[in-house]
Amino acid sequence: QVQLVESGGGLVYSGGSLRLSCAASGRIFSTNTMGWYRQASGSQRELVASQTNGGATTDAVFVNGRFTISRDNAKLTVYMQLDSLHPENTAVYYCNINQVSDPDSHWGRGSQVTVSS
């Protein structure tokens, strides 16, 4: 079993910042990719950014330097710093982990980020 617990979402005004955290526990292997996805109302879930345990990062095009993913492998935690937020960034942000030794992809329950103008 793998558990992912997100924290750090909330309501901010346009231009504000938030920092999301996701702590993994359970059957975690050393080789994995942790990432953040988001799903706005009426839209499909999409990748925001992911990072391997070795530090290789993949960012969505819309990130454009405003969002930064990082992780602490010792704490099995991945972070997402969200800066210069716009109302269109309003969504539920989900933590995800994929592991080479695990056929399943695991998701957190999601953290609501609301950006008000």
C-alpha positions in Angstrom: 0.0 0.0 0.0 1.1 3.5 -0.8 -0.4 6.6 0.8 0.1 10.2 -0.4 -1.1 13.0 1.8 -1.2 16.6 0.4 -1.2 19.8 2.2 -0.8 23.5 1.6 -3.7 24.4 -0.7 -6.0 27.3 -0.1 -7.3 30.6 -1.3 -5.0 33.4 -2.5 -5.4 36.5 -4.6 -4.0 36.9 -8.0 -0.2 37.3 -7.9 0.1 35.4 -4.7 2.0 32.2 -3.8 1.3 28.9 -2.2 3.5 25.9 -1.4 2.1 22.4 -1.7 3.5 19.4 0.1 3.0 15.7 -0.4 4.3 13.1 1.9 4.5 9.5 0.7 4.4 6.5 3.0 4.0 2.7 2.7 5.6 0.6 0.0 8.0 3.2 -1.5 10.9 2.1 -3.7 14.0 4.2 -4.1 13.5 4.5 -7.9 10.4 6.6 -8.5 8.9 9.7 -10.1 6.8 12.0 -8.0 4.7 14.7 -9.5 1.9 17.1 -9.4 -1.2 17.1 -11.6 -4.1 19.5 -11.6 -7.7 19.3 -12.6 -9.9 22.4 -13.1 -13.6 22.2 -13.1 -14.8 20.7 -16.4 -11.3 19.9 -17.6 -9.2 16.8 -17.7 -6.4 16.2 -15.3 -3.1 17.4 -16.6 0.5 17.2 -15.6 2.0 20.3 -13.9 5.5 18.9 -13.1 7.2 15.8 -12.1 10.6 14.9 -10.7 12.6 11.6 -10.5 14.4 10.5 -7.4 17.6 11.5 -9.3 16.3 15.1 -9.8 15.3 15.0 -13.5 12.4 17.3 -13.9 9.6 17.6 -16.4 7.5 20.8 -16.5 4.3 21.5 -18.4 4.7 24.3 -20.9 2.3 26.6 -18.9 4.6 26.4 -15.9 6.8 29.0 -17.6 9.1 29.4 -14.6 6.3 30.3 -12.2 6.0 26.9 -10.5 8.9 24.9 -9.0 8.9 21.3 -8.0 11.4 19.9 -5.5 11.6 16.9 -3.3 13.3 15.6 -0.2 14.0 11.9 -0.8 14.9 11.2 2.8 11.5 12.5 3.9 9.7 10.9 0.9 8.1 14.3 0.3 7.6 16.3 -2.9 6.9 20.1 -2.9 5.4 22.5 -5.4 6.1 26.2 -5.1 3.4 28.1 -6.9 4.3 31.8 -7.6 2.6 34.5 -9.5 -0.7 32.7 -9.4 -3.5 33.6 -11.8 -7.3 32.8 -11.5 -6.9 30.3 -14.3 -4.6 28.3 -12.0 -7.6 27.5 -9.9 -7.8 23.7 -9.7 -7.5 20.7 -7.5 -3.8 19.7 -7.4 -3.1 16.0 -7.0 0.1 14.4 -5.9 1.2 11.3 -7.9 3.9 8.6 -7.6 5.0 6.1 -10.2 7.6 3.4 -9.3 9.5 1.1 -11.6 8.9 -1.8 -9.2 5.1 -1.1 -8.8 2.6 -1.6 -11.6 0.2 0.8 -10.1 0.2 4.6 -10.2 -0.9 6.2 -6.9 -2.7 9.4 -6.2 -3.4 11.7 -3.3 -6.8 12.9 -2.5 -6.1 16.4 -3.9 -5.6 19.8 -2.6 -7.8 22.7 -3.7 -6.0 25.8 -4.9 -8.3 28.8 -5.5 -7.0 32.1 -7.0 -9.2 35.1 -6.7 -8.9 38.2 -8.8 
